[in-house]
Amino acid sequence: MPPRLPPLPDDQWDDRTRQALSSLLPRRLRNEQGAGPAIATLARHPDLAELFLPFSTFMLFRSSLPPRIREQVTLRVARRRDCAYEWAHHVKLAREAGLSDAEIEAAAGGKAADPVESLVLSAVDELEDHSTLSDATWNALAEHLDERQRMDLVFTVGTYALLAMVFNAFGVPGAPEGNGDDH
């Protein structure tokens, strides 16, 4: 099935579009193929992309969550939201963060052998189901994650839930392509 909003073709990338993505992509990647399908689709709305992409990049690269936990959270959201693009892209990142294939599949099902990771995945489900955390979950998380990490946990779930919705609704293809930096 063709995407509802295909990546913006190279011949439609104007100066405004390239400028909107300049903080995220080097000049050589400011085109349909270089940007990859997700960012090239967001390029259809440069004003939105210019504001949203720095935030989502912060969540990916500057979050206070350890990369291993961040990727487990993202994989759980991707599986719950049935987002093929997010899943495919973050499996690669999860491996880079040290997760085995078995741990990746376990995270997809909301499971982890480590008790803290298991608690975090339960928190993902709670946020997805209720858009909040119970006092019991918040307090349990506070025993292992500091205030900023708990904030980043909630924002990570929200960011990747939004991105899953965007990728699914727009029909972004499932396999990551391009530079591997779009998320």
DOLOLUM-985585 format. One record per residue (C-alpha): residue number from 1; x, y, z; chain. Coordinates in steps of 0.25 Angstrom, whole numbers, plus 2048, in hexadecimal, padded with zeros to 3 digits. Each point is the difference from the previous one (the first is absolute). Example, Ala and Ser with C-alpha at 12.3 -4.5 7.8 and 13.67 -1.06 7.14 Angstrom:
! DOLOLUM-985585
- resi  east  north  up  chain
- 1  831  7EE  81F  A
- 2  806  80E  7FE  A
END
This chain:
! DOLOLUM-985585
- resi  east  north  up  chain
- 1  800  800  800  A
- 2  806  80E  7FC  A
- 3  802  80A  80B  A
- 4  7F5  80A  803  A
- 5  80B  80B  801  A
- 6  80D  7FB  7F8  A
- 7  80D  806  803  A
- 8  802  80D  7F9  A
- 9  806  7FE  7F2  A
- 10  80E  806  7FE  A
- 11  7FB  80A  7F6  A
- 12  7F6  806  80A  A
- 13  80B  803  80B  A
- 14  801  80F  800  A
- 15  809  809  809  A
- 16  7F6  801  80B  A
- 17  7FF  7F1  801  A
- 18  80F  7FE  800  A
- 19  801  80B  80A  A
- 20  7F6  7FA  809  A
- 21  808  7F3  801  A
- 22  80E  807  801  A
- 23  801  7FE  80F  A
- 24  7FE  7F1  7FE  A
- 25  806  7FC  7F3  A
- 26  80D  804  7F9  A
- 27  7FF  807  7F3  A
- 28  803  7F3  7F8  A
- 29  7F4  7F9  807  A
- 30  7F5  80B  7FD  A
- 31  7F9  7F8  7F5  A
- 32  7F6  7F5  7FF  A
- 33  80A  7F4  800  A
- 34  80A  806  80A  A
- 35  7F5  804  80A  A
- 36  7F9  7F2  800  A
- 37  7F1  7FE  7FF  A
- 38  7FC  805  80E  A
- 39  807  80E  7FF  A
- 40  7FE  801  7F1  A
- 41  7F1  7FF  803  A
- 42  800  80A  80B  A
- 43  807  809  7F6  A
- 44  7F3  802  7FA  A
- 45  7FD  80A  80C  A
- 46  80D  807  802  A
- 47  7FA  809  80C  A
- 48  7FC  7F4  807  A
- 49  80C  7F8  7FE  A
- 50  809  80C  804  A
- 51  7FA  800  80D  A
- 52  7FD  7F1  803  A
- 53  80D  7FA  7FB  A
- 54  809  807  80A  A
- 55  7F7  7FB  80C  A
- 56  7FF  7F2  7FB  A
- 57  80F  800  7FD  A
- 58  802  804  80F  A
- 59  7F8  7F4  804  A
- 60  808  7F7  7F8  A
- 61  80E  805  803  A
- 62  800  809  80C  A
- 63  7F6  7F9  809  A
- 64  805  7FD  80E  A
- 65  7FB  7F1  7FF  A
- 66  80A  7F6  7FD  A
- 67  800  7FC  7F1  A
- 68  7FC  7F2  804  A
- 69  7F4  804  807  A
- 70  7FC  80B  7F6  A
- 71  801  7F5  7F5  A
- 72  7F7  7F6  808  A
- 73  7F6  80B  802  A
- 74  800  804  7F2  A
- 75  7FF  7F2  7FB  A
- 76  7F4  7FD  80A  A
- 77  7F9  80C  7FA  A
- 78  803  7FC  7F2  A
- 79  7FA  7F2  802  A
- 80  7F4  805  808  A
- 81  7FD  80A  7F5  A
- 82  803  7F6  7F5  A
- 83  80A  80A  7F9  A
- 84  809  7F9  7F6  A
- 85  809  80C  7FD  A
- 86  803  803  80F  A
- 87  802  7F1  803  A
- 88  80A  7FE  7F5  A
- 89  808  80C  803  A
- 90  800  7FE  80F  A
- 91  804  7F1  7FF  A
- 92  80D  805  7FA  A
- 93  802  80A  80B  A
- 94  7FC  7F6  80B  A
- 95  80B  7F7  7FB  A
- 96  80A  80C  800  A
- 97  7FC  802  80E  A
- 98  803  7F2  804  A
- 99  7F3  7F9  800  A
- 100  800  7F2  7FA  A
- 101  7F6  7FB  7F6  A
- 102  7F9  7F8  80C  A
- 103  800  80D  808  A
- 104  7FA  808  7F5  A
- 105  7F4  7F6  7FE  A
- 106  7FE  7FF  80F  A
- 107  7FF  810  800  A
- 108  7F6  7FF  7F5  A
- 109  7F7  7F8  809  A
- 110  803  809  80C  A
- 111  809  7F6  807  A
- 112  80F  801  805  A
- 113  808  7F7  809  A
- 114  806  80C  807  A
- 115  7F6  805  80B  A
- 116  802  80F  7FD  A
- 117  7FE  7FE  7F1  A
- 118  7F4  7F8  803  A
- 119  7FA  80B  809  A
- 120  803  80A  7F5  A
- 121  7F9  7F8  7F5  A
- 122  7F4  7FF  80A  A
- 123  800  80F  801  A
- 124  800  801  7F0  A
- 125  7F3  7F7  800  A
- 126  7FA  808  80B  A
- 127  803  80D  7F9  A
- 128  7FA  7FA  7F3  A
- 129  7F4  7FB  807  A
- 130  7FC  80B  809  A
- 131  809  80C  7FC  A
- 132  805  801  80E  A
- 133  808  7F8  80A  A
- 134  7FA  7FB  80E  A
- 135  807  805  80C  A
- 136  805  7F2  803  A
- 137  807  800  7F2  A
- 138  805  80E  801  A
- 139  806  7FD  80E  A
- 140  806  7F3  7FC  A
- 141  807  807  7F4  A
- 142  805  80B  80A  A
- 143  808  7F5  806  A
- 144  808  7FE  7F4  A
- 145  7FF  80C  7F7  A
- 146  802  80E  804  A
- 147  7F6  80B  7FD  A
- 148  805  804  7F2  A
- 149  801  7F1  7FC  A
- 150  7F1  7FE  804  A
- 151  7FD  80D  7F8  A
- 152  808  7FB  7F4  A
- 153  7F9  7F2  802  A
- 154  7F2  807  7FF  A
- 155  804  809  7F4  A
- 156  807  7F4  7F9  A
- 157  7F3  7F8  800  A
- 158  7F8  80C  7FC  A
- 159  80A  804  7F5  A
- 160  801  7F2  7FA  A
- 161  7F1  7FE  801  A
- 162  7FE  80D  7F8  A
- 163  80A  7FB  7F6  A
- 164  7FA  7F3  7FE  A
- 165  7F2  806  7FE  A
- 166  807  80A  7F5  A
- 167  807  7F5  7F9  A
- 168  7F4  7F6  800  A
- 169  7F6  80B  7FC  A
- 170  80A  806  7F5  A
- 171  804  7F2  7FB  A
- 172  80F  801  802  A
- 173  806  7F3  7FB  A
- 174  804  7F6  80A  A
- 175  80F  7FE  7FD  A
- 176  809  80B  804  A
- 177  808  806  7F4  A
- 178  809  80C  7FE  A
- 179  80A  804  80A  A
- 180  7FA  7F9  80C  A
- 181  7FE  80C  808  A
- 182  7F1  803  7FE  A
- 183  7F8  7FB  80B  A
END
